[in-house]
Amino acid sequence: MLIRDYRPEDFPQVEALWKETGIYTTERGDTAEIIVRCNQSGGKFMVMEEEPTGFVAGTSWITWDGRRLYLHHFAIRPDLQGKGLGRSLALKSLEFAREKNAPMKLEVHQSNLHAIHLYRSLGFKVFEDYDIYMNLDTGTAFDAH
Ligand SMILES: CC(C)(COP(=O)(O)OP(=O)(O)OC[C@H]1O[C@@H](n2cnc3c(N)ncnc32)[C@H](O)[C@@H]1OP(=O)(O)O)[C@@H](O)C(=O)NCCC(=O)NCCS
């Protein structure tokens, strides 16, 4: 398996992988344009490529807000899970954080025990006292006042 930077032509396979692994919803609004924008802002989108087929086997989307890195859409194709690929893609992602000398955050559903096991084994710690808040109503957020 090769771990390389995302290329625009990967998007159809990337989107298919997200759908297959249950991490895609239209309300998240994750498009090819947003990937490019995040990379231009100092993030990194890693693709795990199956050799020799060239098919996308995994994705790790790291965004940068100028202060911290955020890991999103971390996934391995279902037929390739449980073989250590997730661990190697996560290690490569953490290598990027070390290079950037920045901490990495992520969100994971409480029921996603495999992912939690992996993240904890790599040194991620849960902030038990915090909940995640998000305002998805981008159109009217400021009209409320
Ligand atoms: C989470 C995910 C990326 C892990 O990738 P993976 O390639 O299957 O993980 P690995 O094979 O590297 O295994 C990593 C650890 O998780 C455990 N694990 C992974 N899949 C497992 C399974 N199906 N059953 C039991 N344990 C599993 C492994 O035992 C391993 O732990 P160990 O090294 O202590 O033995 C993958 O399951 C996935 O894509 N899930 C769907 C998308 C998702 O939920 N992403 C996370 C969003 S936050």
The ligand as an SDF file (V2000), in Angstrom:
LIG
                    3D

 48 50  0  0  0  0  0  0  0  0999 V2000
  -11.5480    2.6200   12.1740 C   0  0  0  0  0  0  0  0  0  0  0  0
  -10.8290    2.0600   10.9770 C   0  0  0  0  0  0  0  0  0  0  0  0
  -10.2220    3.2020   10.1660 C   0  0  0  0  0  0  0  0  0  0  0  0
   -9.6990    1.1390   11.4510 C   0  0  0  0  0  0  0  0  0  0  0  0
   -8.9840    0.6830   10.3150 O   0  0  0  0  0  0  0  0  0  0  0  0
   -8.4170   -0.8050   10.2340 P   0  0  0  0  0  0  0  0  0  0  0  0
   -7.5230   -0.9090    9.0610 O   0  0  0  0  0  0  0  0  0  0  0  0
   -9.5420   -1.7620   10.2910 O   0  0  0  0  0  0  0  0  0  0  0  0
   -7.5790   -0.8780   11.5860 O   0  0  0  0  0  0  0  0  0  0  0  0
   -6.3270   -1.8050   11.9080 P   0  0  0  0  0  0  0  0  0  0  0  0
   -6.4300   -3.0900   11.1610 O   0  0  0  0  0  0  0  0  0  0  0  0
   -5.0840   -1.0000   11.7080 O   0  0  0  0  0  0  0  0  0  0  0  0
   -6.5450   -2.0990   13.4270 O   0  0  0  0  0  0  0  0  0  0  0  0
   -6.3310   -1.1190   14.4000 C   0  0  0  0  0  0  0  0  0  0  0  0
   -6.7770   -1.6470   15.7360 C   0  0  0  0  0  0  0  0  0  0  0  0
   -8.2040   -1.7390   15.7590 O   0  0  0  0  0  0  0  0  0  0  0  0
   -8.6100   -3.1010   15.9780 C   0  0  0  0  0  0  0  0  0  0  0  0
   -9.6310   -3.4570   15.0070 N   0  0  0  0  0  0  0  0  0  0  0  0
   -9.8330   -2.8950   13.7940 C   0  0  0  0  0  0  0  0  0  0  0  0
  -10.8640   -3.4960   13.1680 N   0  0  0  0  0  0  0  0  0  0  0  0
  -11.3070   -4.4450   13.9920 C   0  0  0  0  0  0  0  0  0  0  0  0
  -12.3570   -5.3940   13.9060 C   0  0  0  0  0  0  0  0  0  0  0  0
  -13.1620   -5.4720   12.8450 N   0  0  0  0  0  0  0  0  0  0  0  0
  -12.5450   -6.2120   14.9540 N   0  0  0  0  0  0  0  0  0  0  0  0
  -11.7370   -6.1290   16.0300 C   0  0  0  0  0  0  0  0  0  0  0  0
  -10.7420   -5.2400   16.1860 N   0  0  0  0  0  0  0  0  0  0  0  0
  -10.5210   -4.4150   15.1730 C   0  0  0  0  0  0  0  0  0  0  0  0
   -7.4090   -3.9480   15.7070 C   0  0  0  0  0  0  0  0  0  0  0  0
   -7.4260   -5.1000   16.5370 O   0  0  0  0  0  0  0  0  0  0  0  0
   -6.2420   -3.0530   15.9880 C   0  0  0  0  0  0  0  0  0  0  0  0
   -5.8850   -3.0910   17.3280 O   0  0  0  0  0  0  0  0  0  0  0  0
   -4.5550   -3.8930   17.7700 P   0  0  0  0  0  0  0  0  0  0  0  0
   -3.4440   -3.3290   16.9340 O   0  0  0  0  0  0  0  0  0  0  0  0
   -4.4490   -3.5890   19.2230 O   0  0  0  0  0  0  0  0  0  0  0  0
   -4.8310   -5.3290   17.4620 O   0  0  0  0  0  0  0  0  0  0  0  0
  -11.7880    1.2250   10.0840 C   0  0  0  0  0  0  0  0  0  0  0  0
  -12.4090    0.2640   10.8820 O   0  0  0  0  0  0  0  0  0  0  0  0
  -12.8410    2.0350    9.3580 C   0  0  0  0  0  0  0  0  0  0  0  0
  -12.6160    2.5440    8.2740 O   0  0  0  0  0  0  0  0  0  0  0  0
  -14.0500    2.1420    9.9540 N   0  0  0  0  0  0  0  0  0  0  0  0
  -15.1700    2.8140    9.2860 C   0  0  0  0  0  0  0  0  0  0  0  0
  -14.9670    4.3160    9.2330 C   0  0  0  0  0  0  0  0  0  0  0  0
  -14.8120    4.8930   10.6060 C   0  0  0  0  0  0  0  0  0  0  0  0
  -15.5980    4.6060   11.4940 O   0  0  0  0  0  0  0  0  0  0  0  0
  -13.7810    5.7330   10.7800 N   0  0  0  0  0  0  0  0  0  0  0  0
  -13.5080    6.4040   12.0200 C   0  0  0  0  0  0  0  0  0  0  0  0
  -14.2650    7.6870   12.0720 C   0  0  0  0  0  0  0  0  0  0  0  0
  -13.8390    8.5840   13.5440 S   0  0  0  0  0  0  0  0  0  0  0  0
  1  2  1  0
  2  3  1  0
  2  4  1  0
  2 36  1  0
  4  5  1  0
  5  6  1  0
  6  7  2  0
  6  8  1  0
  6  9  1  0
  9 10  1  0
 10 11  2  0
 10 12  1  0
 10 13  1  0
 13 14  1  0
 14 15  1  0
 15 16  1  0
 15 30  1  0
 16 17  1  0
 17 18  1  0
 17 28  1  0
 18 19  1  0
 18 27  1  0
 19 20  2  0
 20 21  1  0
 21 22  1  0
 21 27  2  0
 22 23  1  0
 22 24  2  0
 24 25  1  0
 25 26  2  0
 26 27  1  0
 28 29  1  0
 28 30  1  0
 30 31  1  0
 31 32  1  0
 32 33  2  0
 32 34  1  0
 32 35  1  0
 36 37  1  0
 36 38  1  0
 38 39  2  0
 38 40  1  0
 40 41  1  0
 41 42  1  0
 42 43  1  0
 43 44  2  0
 43 45  1  0
 45 46  1  0
 46 47  1  0
 47 48  1  0
M  END
$$$$
